Amino acid sequence: MHRWERFEPPRIECPKVMNMNMQKTLSGALRLPPEVVGNTQLITLHGNSCVRVEKHCGLIHYAPECVILALPHGQVTVRGDGLKLGTMSRETVVIRGTVFSVELA
């Protein structure tokens, strides 16, 4: 290696989430739902008045008509009218109001 060449160490990425095949195998063996075993998000709709998102990564945008949450592999957008954050913790957020749509991107 010459003085002017820059050494680049090999890039090793540590997986933050379990690979889907491993997750399915483990959840099948333990007879547990995949969202319990891995880092899969669980989005639950209660009619058109409540949305519960588990294993989110934080709040990106909040307005009474639109709430955007970060997910490990994208984001979820909840659109509606009079949306309010009912409960928010490190892993779970509950959005209340009149829900028109839930979009994954």
Secondary structure by P-SEA (a helix, b strand, c coil): ccccbbbbcccccccccccaaaaaaaaaaacccccccccbbbbbbccccbbbbccccccccccccbbbbbccccbbbbbbcccccccccccbbbbbccccccccc
